[in-house]
Amino acid sequence: QVQLVESGGGLVQPGGSLRLSCAASGSIFNIYAMGWYRQAPGKQRDLVARITSGDSTNYADSVKGRFTISRDNAKNMVYLQMNSLKPEDTAVYYCYAYINTARRIGDYWGQGTQVTVSS
């Protein structure tokens, strides 16, 4: 069974920084794309940033220049460095990965970590 476990969320003041981490574990053959989505109360889950196995990245327009996604393939981990945080970044952040496992190839999600930006 494959699990994605996020860490690093919390409360931060506007203008501050946080670093989210996500570790994938289990019967993993290959991890293709990895990424972060977020969902604010009453809103849909939206892509924040995505990184391929070849380290190509794409970002939501709202976070470009402030957030940086990276991954460590040897550790099956993905990170999201969030700088210059704004109140509108407040949401539950979900780790995502497209993984080839012993059972299937498909999407896997973490349980989510809360990020709150408030003074």
Sequence and secondary structure as in RCSB ss.txt:
>XXXX:A:sequence
QVQLVESGGGLVQPGGSLRLSCAASGSIFNIYAMGWYRQAPGKQRDLVARITSGDSTNYADSVKGRFTISRDNAK
NMVYLQMNSLKPEDTAVYYCYAYINTARRIGDYWGQGTQVTVSS
>XXXX:A:secstr
  EEEEE  EEE TT  EEEEEEEESSEEEEEEEEEEEE TTS  EEEEEE TT  EEE GGGTTTEEEEEETTT
TEEEEEE S  GGG EEEEEEEEEEESS EEEEE   EEEEE  
